[in-house]
Amino acid sequence: MINEGKSNSVLVSGESGAGKTETTKMLMRYLAYLGGRVPTAGRTVEQKVLESNPVLEAFGNAKTVRNNNSSRFGKFVEIQFDKHGKISGAAIRTYLLERSRVCQISNPERNYHCFYLLCAAPAQEIEKYKLGNPESFHYLNQSNCYELVGVNDAHEYLAIRRAMDIVGISEREQDSIFKVVASILHLGNIEFDKGEDNDSSVLKDDTSNFHLQMTAELLMCDPQALEDALCKRMMVTPEEVIKRSLDPIGATVSRDGLAKTIYSRLFDWLVAKINMSIGQDPNSKSLIGVLDIYGFESFGTNSFEQFCINFTNEKLQQHFNQYVFKMEQEEYVKEEIDWSYIEFVDNQDVLDLIEKKPGGIIALLDEACMFPKSTHETFCQKLYQTFKAHKRFIKPKLSSTNFTIAHFAGEVLYQADQFLDKNKDYVVPEHQALLGASKCSFVAELFPPLPEESTKSSKFSSIASRFKLQLQQLMETLNSTEPHYIRCVKPNNLLKPGIFENVNVMQQLRSGGVLEAIKISCAGYPSRRTFDDFLKRFGVLAPEVLQRKYDERATCTKILEKKGLSGFQIGNSKVFLRAGQLAELDGWRAVVLSNKARVIQQTMRRHMAHKQYTALRKATINVQALWRRRLACKLFEDIKREEAAIKLQKNSRRYLSKRSYTKLQYAVLVLQAGLRAMAAGKEFRHRKQTKAAIIIQTQWRCHSASSYYQKLKRASLMFQCKGRGRFARREFRKLKKDSRETGESKEAKDKLEKQVEELTWQLQLEKRLRTELEETKGLEIMNLQNSLQAVQDKLEETNGMLEKEREAAQNSIEEAPHVIKETPVLVEDTEKIDILTAEVERLKALLRSEKQRALDFEKIYNEAQESNEERRKKLESTEVKVDQLQESLERMIQGFSNQVLELKMILSTSSDSSSITRPIDIYDQTDATSNELTSPTLDPNPVIISSLTPDALRQIVQDLSPSKSSGPETAGSDREGAFDDFF
Ligand SMILES: Nc1ncnc2c1ncn2[C@@H]1O[C@H](COP(=O)(O)OP(=O)(O)OP(=O)(O)O)[C@@H](O)[C@H]1O
């Protein structure tokens, strides 16, 4: 369709049950897939087209002996496409629904599926429509078949409701549809009996009445009006309108007529609704039509429907013949190609028999229908008379109401008894009035008011003629399209898979003209192209041939020969190709085009790639430049930062170094100061210690001298006291003996005192002498050293002078003439030298004598020292003796005191007390004197030891301790021992 820009059609034909409907569905699915749009949530055209199938099947299909799902109507689905090849709309045209099936079925067939589906609906809907088992309805129970193998009617019912939803039938409309279906079932159950009058009828019983009520209720019309419409007829005469009752048979026919009318109107409404819902595309340029029409039928009893169906199949066969055989071969002849004519069975005569005007069966039937007095017998007689010589028309020998037609698919015997009735397509006015006035808008819509002229002109409208017209239109549509044929072959009549009845299959192939079609396909040239088209299409296969400027015919031949094809024919204006050759050429063309396309793609890709590469390169360079700039900036920044960091580090290091240096310097200074302080402290302590040692030594010496003196004094005193005590005791004894010799005692005492004083004076004198001796000795040593120094200085001065003299002499010797002046000068100088030498000798002797003196003096000094040592030892032994004396003196004094006390006590009682206290006074005086003596040797600011605290004293001792002091050795362990003693 897209390539050629021409509409296409697919004609699916075959026997009933051969698979036409299934094939059609597959085709539609395929086309919906090809031309469908992106699936959306909403209902697309293709979805609606596909979902329309089950809805139409439910209302237009039924089980027949030939097919469990036989389409009882013809269908031409016209799928419209937009310029992009997408489905833009669709139209469904239906042909001649089998109306009679609504009221009449034969065993084991079924009525239309929708009745059974409704009976299997959910319980509430069954209740709503007052339905029951299919067996309870007359229109369904004429056959024993209620169910289909493998089909669940309840599920199918729900599926149909869903499909109706998708197709666009609203819930309300669905309800109305099933209400009408239910009303037909109830209508079929209304039975009539003879009425009171002869030719009248009434409802048979209550059941009939119930069904009548239900029908009226479901159709929303008046029950009485319904009954009247069923049982009575109005006859309009020029004079008056006569109301005539119908007998029960007539009422039943009326009832069935009403049922068929309602059903066919309902079916038409459904088709219209689906078409409206799918939508048409008036701007559609091309379409693909799929024709699924009932197949050829030949039953036991064949009526008007079979006649129409088979007429349709004859038409389709004619189209097939026309297209495949006639037109083909005519073309061959016209194009003057070499061709031997193939014979085929042309069914044009059968078509003439049926549809020829005037004189065809349909024309005769219409004629018969229009004469009120005509019957099927008269109609048959007419047929017999008219077609007695027609080779396709056969008059049965025994029957006068049947006739046989030799169809292309076989002979079919038709029973003509209902031909006239079935051909009449008119609605009884009573029925029209009744349902047109229905309160249900849906029902009223099914029966719109008839146009005035149609009611006036004629009541009759021939179904056969209308059908013929429809078929004519269909053929015109098909002729305007590129037809494609699908021949369905039914493998067996058992409705079972996997079985092939060869005779039947062969019969079907023969009757359908398939064998001839194959023959013509093999021998003929199914593909043809005008030279122009051919060169346009296949010129690419041999471009060099095109360049050579041959005429078209020769060019086409060259191209085909180049490709090694044979068997083709070149006509006057077209190239005729054998089967498969066009496909071959197309294949090569596809290869060439694909190669060219590849080259173009390569070039284009190269161009694009180059463009992309250039752009990419440019972009890369830009990016690189940017990056480099960025990197350089970053590097510069880094360098800057590094330099800054170095500077910072340098400064911080300098700062740190400076700080540490300052710290170190300070520490060194502190250390130096500390060390110096320590050294100074040490020096200070040393001096202090030395000073303290000196003080201690001084003190100690003072203390030693003092204690020596005290001891000496006490010893003297003790000695004196003892002596005096002894003397006193002796005196006392003398006094005792000679109580009056008191004066002598006093003298003795004074004497003793004088002696003590003398001793004391002598001791002091001794001490002074010793000190003076030491001083004179020191002065003498000093004088000796000074004189020694003076002598040495003089000696050095003399040596210096001598040296100068020598130098002067040497100089004058060198300056003076050697012979003349040598002798006198030498004499003079020699004298001087001798004088000086004598002087030196004298000084040397003086020095030696002085040295001798110093040594002597030193010897004397040492001897004096030794004598002093001896004296000191003597003094110490004397001190020990004095101590012993003092102790004995103290004991003597104690004893003497006791004696004095006793004496005092005695004297107090007898004589003068003043003379007795004298010895004690003497003692006190001596003590005071000793204090005065010692005081000049003490420190002018002596440390008052008794005023120091023990801690202070300890501190002094620690300071003076040998471990901490490096003082003179004189302040060593002796000093420590002295202090320990002190504490
Ligand atoms: N391609 C197929 N594969 C398997 N089964 C098929 C196929 N085509 C048809 N059938 C079977 O045959 C039955 C009849 O097919 P279908 O209804 O398409 O026949 P038909 O030619 O349309 O008959 P009718 O003219 O009576 O409508 C289907 O119900 C199905 O069971």
PDBQT file of the ligand as one rigid body, heavy atoms in Angstrom, charges set to zero:
ROOT
HETATM    1  N1  LIG A1001      -5.435 -21.151  11.675  1.00  0.00    +0.000 N 
HETATM    2  C1  LIG A1001      -6.162 -21.928  12.451  1.00  0.00    +0.000 A 
HETATM    3  N2  LIG A1001      -5.550 -22.725  13.335  1.00  0.00    +0.000 NA
HETATM    4  C2  LIG A1001      -6.270 -23.529  14.130  1.00  0.00    +0.000 A 
HETATM    5  N3  LIG A1001      -7.583 -23.601  14.140  1.00  0.00    +0.000 NA
HETATM    6  C3  LIG A1001      -8.238 -22.852  13.273  1.00  0.00    +0.000 A 
HETATM    7  C4  LIG A1001      -7.557 -21.977  12.399  1.00  0.00    +0.000 A 
HETATM    8  N4  LIG A1001      -8.451 -21.357  11.664  1.00  0.00    +0.000 NA
HETATM    9  C5  LIG A1001      -9.666 -21.818  12.078  1.00  0.00    +0.000 A 
HETATM   10  N5  LIG A1001      -9.523 -22.720  13.033  1.00  0.00    +0.000 N 
HETATM   11  C6  LIG A1001     -10.572 -23.449  13.714  1.00  0.00    +0.000 C 
HETATM   12  O1  LIG A1001     -11.681 -23.538  12.877  1.00  0.00    +0.000 OA
HETATM   13  C7  LIG A1001     -12.784 -22.935  13.500  1.00  0.00    +0.000 C 
HETATM   14  C8  LIG A1001     -13.573 -22.189  12.452  1.00  0.00    +0.000 C 
HETATM   15  O2  LIG A1001     -12.841 -21.142  11.989  1.00  0.00    +0.000 OA
HETATM   16  P1  LIG A1001     -13.521 -19.815  11.498  1.00  0.00    +0.000 P 
HETATM   17  O3  LIG A1001     -14.652 -19.422  12.379  1.00  0.00    +0.000 OA
HETATM   18  O4  LIG A1001     -12.508 -18.851  11.212  1.00  0.00    +0.000 OA
HETATM   19  O5  LIG A1001     -14.162 -20.342  10.165  1.00  0.00    +0.000 OA
HETATM   20  P2  LIG A1001     -14.901 -19.497   9.093  1.00  0.00    +0.000 P 
HETATM   21  O6  LIG A1001     -14.279 -19.843   7.817  1.00  0.00    +0.000 OA
HETATM   22  O7  LIG A1001     -14.923 -18.074   9.474  1.00  0.00    +0.000 OA
HETATM   23  O8  LIG A1001     -16.342 -20.053   9.161  1.00  0.00    +0.000 OA
HETATM   24  P3  LIG A1001     -17.684 -19.340   8.870  1.00  0.00    +0.000 P 
HETATM   25  O9  LIG A1001     -17.728 -19.099   7.432  1.00  0.00    +0.000 OA
HETATM   26  O10 LIG A1001     -18.690 -20.295   9.291  1.00  0.00    +0.000 OA
HETATM   27  O11 LIG A1001     -17.666 -18.107   9.673  1.00  0.00    +0.000 OA
HETATM   28  C9  LIG A1001     -12.297 -22.035  14.536  1.00  0.00    +0.000 C 
HETATM   29  O12 LIG A1001     -13.237 -21.914  15.571  1.00  0.00    +0.000 OA
HETATM   30  C10 LIG A1001     -11.082 -22.754  14.953  1.00  0.00    +0.000 C 
HETATM   31  O13 LIG A1001     -11.443 -23.722  15.906  1.00  0.00    +0.000 OA
ENDROOT
TORSDOF 0
